[in-house]
Amino acid sequence: MHANEAVLRSAYLAFARGDIPGFLALCTADITFRVPGDGLLGGSHAKDAFLAKLGPAMAAVAGTFREEVTRVAATDEDGVVLTHQQAERDGRVHHWNAVHWWRIRGGKLAEFHEFIDDPAAFDRAWHR
């Protein structure tokens, strides 16, 4: 296993446990998160701005967000994580698949881009 694959897997495990400090310890101080759509998480955010949006977004789905990692691949400079995600909102469970592309610098996560296969489901889960 490539060392950066281990970093990615550790990051996803920490996030799944709700260990945000553990997740952030694997990120650079200047990490950027790019999330599609205009919902609660949508846009391009520096770390602090993303964290400010994360709490309200997770509260909106009342702890129902689930993410299953299906594939991880990494090189010295980047990594890709394929996931299946779901969240309940407005009495309905919404499902979508995502591709997460990460730029990795010095063994830390430096940039995140999320790509969604079903933007309508994603938007229904994360609408404002």
HELIX and SHEET records of a PDB file:
HELIX    1   1 ALA A    3  ARG A   17  1                                  15    
HELIX    2   2 ILE A   20  LEU A   24  1                                   5    
HELIX    3   3 LYS A   47  ALA A   60  1                                  14    
HELIX    4   4 PRO A  119  TRP A  126  1                                   8    
SHEET    1   A 6 GLY A  43  ALA A  46  0                                        
SHEET    2   A 6 CYS A  27  VAL A  35 -1                                        
SHEET    3   A 6 LYS A 108  ILE A 116  1                                        
SHEET    4   A 6 ARG A  92  ARG A 105 -1                                        
SHEET    5   A 6 ASP A  78  ARG A  89 -1                                        
SHEET    6   A 6 ARG A  66  ALA A  74 -1                                        
END                                                                             
